Amino acid sequence: MKFNQWKSVQKEKKVLKTTCAEGQSFPPVFDAQGCGIQLVDWYSENKDMLLQELLTSGALLFRRFSISQLHDFELFVAVAIGNTGKYIEGATPRSAVSSSIYTSTEFPAEHEIALHNELSYVVKPPQLLSFYCVEAAEEGGQTQLADTRKLLSLLDPDVIREFEKRGGWSLNRNFGFGMGPAISKSFGTDDPDELRKYCHDSGIDILHIGEGVLKTSQTRPVIHHHPVTGEATWFNHVAFWHPSSLPKEMHETLLKSFDVRDFPFSTYYGDGTEIPNDVIRHIRQAYVSSEILFDWKKGDVLLIDNWAVAHGRKPFKGARKILVAMG
Protein backbone atom coordinates (compact mmCIF):
# COMPACT_ATOMS: atom_id res chain seq x y z
CA MET A 1 0.00 0.00 0.00
CA LYS A 2 1.29 3.43 -0.92
CA PHE A 3 1.43 6.00 1.86
CA ASN A 4 1.76 9.76 1.63
CA GLN A 5 4.02 11.45 4.15
CA TRP A 6 3.00 14.73 5.78
CA LYS A 7 5.42 17.03 7.54
CA SER A 8 5.45 17.26 11.32
CA VAL A 9 6.73 19.82 13.78
CA GLN A 10 9.67 17.52 14.43
CA LYS A 11 11.00 16.91 10.92
CA GLU A 12 12.39 13.44 11.63
CA LYS A 13 8.94 12.20 12.64
CA LYS A 14 6.48 11.33 9.89
CA VAL A 15 2.71 11.28 9.70
CA LEU A 16 1.38 8.79 7.18
CA LYS A 17 -1.79 9.29 5.19
CA THR A 18 -3.47 5.92 4.94
CA THR A 19 -6.88 4.28 5.18
CA CYS A 20 -9.03 2.51 7.78
CA ALA A 21 -9.15 -0.66 5.71
CA GLU A 22 -7.87 -2.06 2.43
CA GLY A 23 -9.92 -0.65 -0.44
CA GLN A 24 -11.64 1.93 1.77
CA SER A 25 -10.40 5.44 1.01
CA PHE A 26 -12.95 7.22 3.22
CA PRO A 27 -12.24 8.62 5.69
CA PRO A 28 -8.54 9.26 5.10
CA VAL A 29 -6.44 8.44 8.16
CA PHE A 30 -3.50 10.53 9.32
CA ASP A 31 -1.34 8.21 11.40
CA ALA A 32 1.35 9.71 13.66
CA GLN A 33 2.68 6.20 14.39
CA GLY A 34 2.88 6.88 18.13
CA CYS A 35 5.92 9.14 17.68
CA GLY A 36 4.79 11.66 20.29
CA ILE A 37 3.55 14.29 17.82
CA GLN A 38 1.09 16.71 19.39
CA LEU A 39 -2.10 16.77 17.32
CA VAL A 40 -2.82 20.48 17.82
CA ASP A 41 0.71 21.45 16.73
CA TRP A 42 0.70 19.22 13.66
CA TYR A 43 -2.82 20.28 12.65
CA SER A 44 -1.90 23.97 12.99
CA GLU A 45 1.17 23.48 10.79
CA ASN A 46 -0.82 21.67 8.09
CA LYS A 47 -4.17 23.38 8.54
CA ASP A 48 -4.61 24.78 5.01
CA MET A 49 -3.91 21.42 3.36
CA LEU A 50 -6.11 19.57 5.83
CA LEU A 51 -9.05 21.92 5.33
CA GLN A 52 -8.78 21.38 1.58
CA GLU A 53 -8.72 17.63 2.19
CA LEU A 54 -11.77 17.98 4.43
CA LEU A 55 -13.72 19.79 1.71
CA THR A 56 -13.08 16.88 -0.62
CA SER A 57 -13.37 13.93 1.75
CA GLY A 58 -15.86 15.29 4.27
CA ALA A 59 -14.15 13.61 7.25
CA LEU A 60 -10.60 13.12 8.56
CA LEU A 61 -9.41 10.60 11.15
CA PHE A 62 -6.31 11.34 13.25
CA ARG A 63 -4.68 8.31 14.88
CA ARG A 64 -1.76 7.64 17.28
CA PHE A 65 -1.07 11.31 17.96
CA SER A 66 -0.08 12.51 21.42
CA ILE A 67 -3.49 13.22 22.92
CA SER A 68 -4.35 11.71 26.26
CA GLN A 69 -6.67 14.03 28.13
CA LEU A 70 -9.59 16.40 27.77
CA HIS A 71 -7.32 19.45 27.72
CA ASP A 72 -5.47 18.14 24.64
CA PHE A 73 -8.78 17.70 22.83
CA GLU A 74 -9.92 21.20 23.84
CA LEU A 75 -6.71 22.65 22.38
CA PHE A 76 -7.34 20.82 19.11
CA VAL A 77 -10.97 21.95 19.00
CA ALA A 78 -9.95 25.57 19.57
CA VAL A 79 -7.78 25.43 16.44
CA ALA A 80 -9.81 23.09 14.21
CA ILE A 81 -13.30 24.41 15.01
CA GLY A 82 -12.75 27.75 16.70
CA ASN A 83 -16.13 29.07 17.80
CA THR A 84 -17.90 26.13 19.37
CA GLY A 85 -21.65 26.09 19.81
CA LYS A 86 -24.05 24.90 22.47
CA TYR A 87 -26.36 21.95 21.93
CA ILE A 88 -29.50 24.07 21.47
CA GLU A 89 -32.68 22.38 20.16
CA GLY A 90 -31.01 19.08 20.99
CA ALA A 91 -33.13 15.96 21.21
CA THR A 92 -30.83 13.26 22.55
CA PRO A 93 -29.36 12.91 26.04
CA ARG A 94 -25.79 14.10 26.44
CA SER A 95 -23.81 15.78 29.21
CA ALA A 96 -21.59 18.85 29.12
CA VAL A 97 -18.00 17.93 30.03
CA SER A 98 -16.71 21.50 29.71
CA SER A 99 -17.92 24.75 28.19
CA SER A 100 -17.28 23.43 24.66
CA ILE A 101 -17.19 19.62 24.98
CA TYR A 102 -20.08 17.17 25.38
CA THR A 103 -20.42 13.44 25.70
CA SER A 104 -21.66 11.76 22.54
CA THR A 105 -25.31 10.71 22.63
CA GLU A 106 -26.05 8.72 25.78
CA PHE A 107 -28.36 6.22 24.10
CA PRO A 108 -28.78 2.57 25.20
CA ALA A 109 -25.85 0.50 23.98
CA GLU A 110 -28.04 -2.18 22.40
CA HIS A 111 -29.62 0.27 19.95
CA GLU A 112 -28.17 1.75 16.78
CA ILE A 113 -28.17 5.50 16.24
CA ALA A 114 -29.12 6.00 12.60
CA LEU A 115 -27.14 8.17 10.22
CA HIS A 116 -27.91 11.88 10.49
CA ASN A 117 -26.37 15.32 10.02
CA GLU A 118 -26.10 17.07 13.37
CA LEU A 119 -28.90 19.58 14.07
CA SER A 120 -29.98 19.66 10.42
CA TYR A 121 -33.26 21.31 11.47
CA VAL A 122 -31.85 24.45 13.13
CA VAL A 123 -31.38 27.75 11.29
CA LYS A 124 -27.59 27.66 11.62
CA PRO A 125 -26.40 24.04 11.89
CA PRO A 126 -22.83 23.41 13.02
CA GLN A 127 -20.43 23.16 10.08
CA LEU A 128 -17.77 21.12 11.87
CA LEU A 129 -17.91 18.30 14.41
CA SER A 130 -15.04 16.63 16.19
CA PHE A 131 -15.11 13.38 18.15
CA TYR A 132 -12.46 12.09 20.57
CA CYS A 133 -12.24 8.47 21.68
CA VAL A 134 -11.48 8.33 25.40
CA GLU A 135 -12.35 4.64 25.58
CA ALA A 136 -13.31 2.28 22.76
CA ALA A 137 -16.05 -0.32 23.13
CA GLU A 138 -15.13 -3.92 23.82
CA GLU A 139 -17.26 -4.96 20.88
CA GLY A 140 -19.11 -2.96 18.21
CA GLY A 141 -19.72 0.75 18.75
CA GLN A 142 -18.37 1.72 15.35
CA THR A 143 -19.22 5.13 13.99
CA GLN A 144 -20.81 4.84 10.56
CA LEU A 145 -20.35 7.65 8.07
CA ALA A 146 -22.11 8.52 4.80
CA ASP A 147 -21.29 11.23 2.29
CA THR A 148 -24.67 12.92 1.82
CA ARG A 149 -23.53 14.57 -1.41
CA LYS A 150 -23.14 11.11 -2.94
CA LEU A 151 -26.19 9.77 -1.13
CA LEU A 152 -28.30 12.36 -2.95
CA SER A 153 -27.51 10.64 -6.25
CA LEU A 154 -28.98 7.36 -4.94
CA LEU A 155 -32.40 8.85 -4.26
CA ASP A 156 -35.23 8.56 -6.75
CA PRO A 157 -35.63 11.99 -8.43
CA ASP A 158 -39.40 11.63 -8.06
CA VAL A 159 -39.00 11.34 -4.29
CA ILE A 160 -36.94 14.52 -4.20
CA ARG A 161 -39.38 16.38 -6.47
CA GLU A 162 -42.29 15.43 -4.20
CA PHE A 163 -40.56 16.97 -1.20
CA GLU A 164 -39.75 20.12 -3.15
CA LYS A 165 -43.31 20.37 -4.49
CA ARG A 166 -44.67 20.07 -0.95
CA GLY A 167 -42.38 22.71 0.52
CA GLY A 168 -39.61 20.53 1.98
CA TRP A 169 -40.09 18.71 5.26
CA SER A 170 -41.60 19.58 8.64
CA LEU A 171 -40.60 18.48 12.11
CA ASN A 172 -43.16 18.36 14.89
CA ARG A 173 -41.89 18.18 18.48
CA ASN A 174 -43.69 17.84 21.80
CA PHE A 175 -42.07 18.70 25.12
CA GLY A 176 -43.24 18.20 28.69
CA PHE A 177 -45.52 15.23 28.14
CA GLY A 178 -43.32 12.76 30.02
CA MET A 179 -41.28 11.78 26.98
CA GLY A 180 -38.22 13.17 25.29
CA PRO A 181 -35.98 15.96 26.63
CA ALA A 182 -37.21 18.62 29.03
CA ILE A 183 -37.85 22.05 27.53
CA SER A 184 -34.98 23.58 29.49
CA LYS A 185 -32.62 20.78 28.41
CA SER A 186 -33.35 21.34 24.74
CA PHE A 187 -33.65 25.14 24.64
CA GLY A 188 -31.57 26.20 27.64
CA THR A 189 -34.61 27.87 29.21
CA ASP A 190 -38.23 27.18 30.05
CA ASP A 191 -39.24 30.84 30.38
CA PRO A 192 -42.25 31.34 28.03
CA ASP A 193 -41.16 34.79 26.84
CA GLU A 194 -37.62 33.60 26.06
CA LEU A 195 -39.01 30.55 24.28
CA ARG A 196 -41.32 32.67 22.16
CA LYS A 197 -38.46 34.97 21.16
CA TYR A 198 -36.13 32.09 20.36
CA CYS A 199 -38.76 30.31 18.27
CA HIS A 200 -39.67 33.50 16.42
CA ASP A 201 -36.02 34.20 15.59
CA SER A 202 -35.42 30.58 14.57
CA GLY A 203 -38.35 30.02 12.25
CA ILE A 204 -40.19 27.70 14.65
CA ASP A 205 -43.97 27.82 14.95
CA ILE A 206 -45.33 27.37 18.47
CA LEU A 207 -48.47 25.25 18.22
CA HIS A 208 -49.11 25.30 21.96
CA ILE A 209 -47.34 26.60 25.03
CA GLY A 210 -48.50 26.11 28.58
CA GLU A 211 -47.35 25.22 32.06
CA GLY A 212 -44.34 22.97 31.43
CA VAL A 213 -45.48 21.93 27.94
CA LEU A 214 -44.55 23.05 24.44
CA LYS A 215 -45.59 21.89 20.95
CA THR A 216 -43.61 23.17 17.97
CA SER A 217 -43.32 22.76 14.22
CA GLN A 218 -40.57 23.87 11.87
CA THR A 219 -40.26 23.51 8.10
CA ARG A 220 -36.94 23.19 6.29
CA PRO A 221 -35.66 22.24 2.81
CA VAL A 222 -34.53 18.62 2.31
CA ILE A 223 -31.56 19.68 0.21
CA HIS A 224 -29.03 22.27 1.31
CA HIS A 225 -25.97 23.60 -0.46
CA HIS A 226 -22.56 23.42 1.11
CA PRO A 227 -21.61 26.90 2.38
CA VAL A 228 -18.11 26.69 0.86
CA THR A 229 -18.33 24.47 -2.23
CA GLY A 230 -21.97 25.05 -3.13
CA GLU A 231 -22.48 21.30 -3.60
CA ALA A 232 -26.00 19.98 -3.09
CA THR A 233 -26.35 17.66 -0.09
CA TRP A 234 -29.21 15.60 1.39
CA PHE A 235 -29.37 17.40 4.73
CA ASN A 236 -32.32 16.66 6.99
CA HIS A 237 -33.80 14.40 9.68
CA VAL A 238 -36.71 13.22 7.53
CA ALA A 239 -36.09 9.48 7.99
CA PHE A 240 -34.36 9.75 11.36
CA TRP A 241 -37.45 11.10 13.14
CA HIS A 242 -40.20 9.62 11.02
CA PRO A 243 -42.60 7.61 13.24
CA SER A 244 -41.83 4.43 11.28
CA SER A 245 -38.20 4.67 12.43
CA LEU A 246 -39.19 3.92 16.02
CA PRO A 247 -38.72 0.33 17.24
CA LYS A 248 -41.96 -1.57 16.54
CA GLU A 249 -42.82 -2.20 20.20
CA MET A 250 -42.22 1.44 21.15
CA HIS A 251 -44.31 2.64 18.21
CA GLU A 252 -47.21 0.39 19.18
CA THR A 253 -46.98 1.39 22.85
CA LEU A 254 -47.06 5.11 22.02
CA LEU A 255 -50.05 4.67 19.72
CA LYS A 256 -52.05 3.26 22.64
CA SER A 257 -51.88 6.62 24.41
CA PHE A 258 -51.02 9.24 21.79
CA ASP A 259 -51.87 10.36 18.30
CA VAL A 260 -48.80 10.25 16.03
CA ARG A 261 -48.67 14.06 16.00
CA ASP A 262 -48.30 13.96 19.78
CA PHE A 263 -45.20 11.73 19.68
CA PRO A 264 -42.05 13.43 21.03
CA PHE A 265 -41.07 13.94 17.38
CA SER A 266 -42.50 13.17 13.95
CA THR A 267 -41.76 14.29 10.39
CA TYR A 268 -44.01 15.28 7.48
CA TYR A 269 -43.87 16.90 4.11
CA GLY A 270 -43.49 20.67 4.32
CA ASP A 271 -47.22 21.15 3.74
CA GLY A 272 -48.00 18.98 6.78
CA THR A 273 -49.13 15.86 4.92
CA GLU A 274 -47.85 12.43 5.93
CA ILE A 275 -44.78 10.92 4.28
CA PRO A 276 -45.53 7.35 3.10
CA ASN A 277 -43.57 4.60 4.81
CA ASP A 278 -42.24 3.31 1.47
CA VAL A 279 -40.65 6.70 0.81
CA ILE A 280 -38.91 6.54 4.19
CA ARG A 281 -37.75 2.98 3.48
CA HIS A 282 -36.25 4.17 0.20
CA ILE A 283 -34.40 7.02 1.95
CA ARG A 284 -33.22 4.73 4.72
CA GLN A 285 -31.87 2.24 2.16
CA ALA A 286 -29.89 5.03 0.48
CA TYR A 287 -28.23 5.76 3.83
CA VAL A 288 -27.41 2.09 4.36
CA SER A 289 -26.00 1.76 0.83
CA SER A 290 -23.76 4.80 1.44
CA GLU A 291 -22.41 3.99 4.89
CA ILE A 292 -18.89 2.97 5.80
CA LEU A 293 -17.72 1.86 9.25
CA PHE A 294 -14.56 2.22 11.23
CA ASP A 295 -13.54 0.85 14.61
CA TRP A 296 -12.49 3.39 17.21
CA LYS A 297 -9.07 3.15 18.85
CA LYS A 298 -8.28 4.95 22.07
CA GLY A 299 -6.97 8.44 21.32
CA ASP A 300 -8.56 8.68 17.86
CA VAL A 301 -9.88 12.09 16.83
CA LEU A 302 -12.40 12.43 14.00
CA LEU A 303 -13.13 15.73 12.26
CA ILE A 304 -16.35 15.87 10.21
CA ASP A 305 -17.73 18.40 7.76
CA ASN A 306 -21.30 18.22 9.04
CA TRP A 307 -22.72 19.67 5.81
CA ALA A 308 -21.23 16.87 3.73
CA VAL A 309 -21.17 13.78 5.93
CA ALA A 310 -23.76 12.09 8.15
CA HIS A 311 -22.74 10.03 11.16
CA GLY A 312 -24.27 7.43 13.47
CA ARG A 313 -23.37 4.70 15.97
CA LYS A 314 -23.60 0.94 15.93
CA PRO A 315 -24.70 -1.06 19.02
CA PHE A 316 -21.90 -2.03 21.38
CA LYS A 317 -20.85 -4.00 24.43
CA GLY A 318 -18.65 -2.86 27.30
CA ALA A 319 -17.61 0.67 28.20
CA ARG A 320 -17.45 3.27 25.43
CA LYS A 321 -16.69 6.94 25.88
CA ILE A 322 -16.62 9.37 22.99
CA LEU A 323 -16.54 13.15 23.44
CA VAL A 324 -17.78 15.66 20.88
CA ALA A 325 -17.49 19.36 20.05
CA MET A 326 -19.45 21.22 17.41
CA GLY A 327 -19.38 24.68 15.91
NORNORVEN-V935349 format. One record per residue. N is the residue number from 1. SS is DSSP state (@ for helix, = for strand, . for the rest). Layout:
# NORNORVEN-V935349
n: [N/N]
ss: [SS/SS]
This chain:
# NORNORVEN-V935349
n: [1/2/3/4/5/6/7/8/9/10/11/12/13/14/15/16/17/18/19/20/21/22/23/24/25/26/27/28/29/30/31/32/33/34/35/36/37/38/39/40/41/42/43/44/45/46/47/48/49/50/51/52/53/54/55/56/57/58/59/60/61/62/63/64/65/66/67/68/69/70/71/72/73/74/75/76/77/78/79/80/81/82/83/84/85/86/87/88/89/90/91/92/93/94/95/96/97/98/99/100/101/102/103/104/105/106/107/108/109/110/111/112/113/114/115/116/117/118/119/120/121/122/123/124/125/126/127/128/129/130/131/132/133/134/135/136/137/138/139/140/141/142/143/144/145/146/147/148/149/150/151/152/153/154/155/156/157/158/159/160/161/162/163/164/165/166/167/168/169/170/171/172/173/174/175/176/177/178/179/180/181/182/183/184/185/186/187/188/189/190/191/192/193/194/195/196/197/198/199/200/201/202/203/204/205/206/207/208/209/210/211/212/213/214/215/216/217/218/219/220/221/222/223/224/225/226/227/228/229/230/231/232/233/234/235/236/237/238/239/240/241/242/243/244/245/246/247/248/249/250/251/252/253/254/255/256/257/258/259/260/261/262/263/264/265/266/267/268/269/270/271/272/273/274/275/276/277/278/279/280/281/282/283/284/285/286/287/288/289/290/291/292/293/294/295/296/297/298/299/300/301/302/303/304/305/306/307/308/309/310/311/312/313/314/315/316/317/318/319/320/321/322/323/324/325/326/327]
ss: [./././=/=/=/././././././././=/=/=/=/=/=/=/././=/=/=/=/=/=/=/=/././././././=/@/@/@/@/@/@/@/./@/@/@/@/@/@/@/@/@/@/@/./=/=/=/=/=/././=/./././@/@/@/@/@/@/@/@/@/@/@/./././././././././././././././=/./././././=/=/./././././././././=/=/=/=/./././././././././././=/=/=/=/=/=/=/=/./././=/=/././=/=/=/=/=/@/@/@/@/@/@/@/././@/@/@/@/@/@/@/@/@/./././=/=/=/=/=/=/=/./././././././@/@/@/@/@/././././@/@/@/@/@/@/@/@/@/@/./././=/=/=/=/=/=/././=/=/=/=/=/=/=/=/././=/=/=/././././././=/=/=/././././././././@/@/@/././@/@/@/@/@/@/@/@/@/@/././@/@/@/././=/=/=/=/=/./././././././@/@/@/@/@/@/@/@/@/@/@/@/@/@/./=/=/=/././././././=/=/=/=/=/./././=/=/=/=/=/././=/=/./././=/=/=/=/=/=/.]
